[in-house]
């Protein structure tokens, strides 16, 4: 008999993510999956043709650790066009295996044992495990209820001499809230004269609505000098399974991030890097038109939801719709999401897993509208019967 070896988990509170749990339940129940945030429509044909051509031409071996030079040049030009400042493609841009890897590497590269990292709840569930693996402590500061704006007084009070980083996310997952220029200015003021670093998760940067513009921290030179800014090709080009993203950061931070990245994935999927290079050069209209592509889906989905017993909250960016289900049930959100999936065949994501401490009495779940109209209508038809 083999001996039993005791294993002390470094992440004792972590189980299977709520996204995997609900997607598996959706498959088992035959539910319309409006939970996990992935599009069910086609990748741009140019990208598919380009990645196929890259593979046929033999571009199948390791890409450079920091990313293809031509892709980093294209990213630098796109960043300059979008936010008015051009990062150095050689020393300030790193291509990663998805935005998640960029977030993970950024945290592990600068957070040490005893450091505190502030996150704004609800927040994406990757942040805290990465902080804990780095030996840091995650400090949860809740956003305001319902509109999910930042309580700047409360955030300021959470900063201590041990605070090393603040993680921000706009457009916000899971709520669809977006930052204003005033928010960016407030963050700059809060961090001014300190050693605080910022990790800005901006993967939905090109999906903002009603004429708003995305207020990237890269628009603010003071913040850009202390920030890791993370973007996602998967979110922008409907190809989340290609796992390609990038991080823009000043050279001193990029140096540290690359030390982790080179021993994590080293290089990201090479054929996709060639394809994205061509896409950025040949078809900039895609990311420039993404808000106009998604806004009709948002509007149609919210209008249909308003005729159900669920109450849709405002969505200013991203492709998630928060709904209040308090008129339907008093169940806690995880239980409600299971009931909705099993009994009414619609998968949603509960909000409590996005919090360090779930909000008492909150009755909210997240739906994804990055779907074909047929998928959305099929889900709505089931929700209308509740």
URLINSUL-V465074 format. One record per run of one state. SS is the DSSP state (A for helix, B for strand, O for the rest). FROM is the first residue (numbers start at 1). TO is the last residue. Records with the same first field share a line. If there is no record, write none. Layout:
SS->FROM-TO ; FROM-TO
This chain:
O->1-17 ; 30-31 ; 34-44 ; 57-68 ; 84-92 ; 97-98 ; 111-115 ; 122-125 ; 134-136 ; 143-151 ; 159-162 ; 170-180 ; 192-196 ; 202-207 ; 209-216 ; 220-220 ; 225-226 ; 237-239 ; 243-244 ; 250-250 ; 265-269 ; 283-284 ; 289-289 ; 306-310 ; 313-316 ; 318-319 ; 325-332 ; 345-345 ; 348-348 ; 351-351 ; 355-363 ; 369-372 ; 384-386
A->18-29 ; 45-56 ; 69-83 ; 99-110 ; 126-133 ; 152-158 ; 181-191 ; 217-219 ; 221-224 ; 233-236 ; 240-242 ; 251-264 ; 270-282 ; 285-288 ; 290-305 ; 333-344 ; 352-354 ; 373-383
B->32-33 ; 93-96 ; 116-121 ; 137-142 ; 163-169 ; 197-201 ; 208-208 ; 227-232 ; 245-249 ; 311-312 ; 317-317 ; 320-324 ; 346-347 ; 349-350 ; 364-368
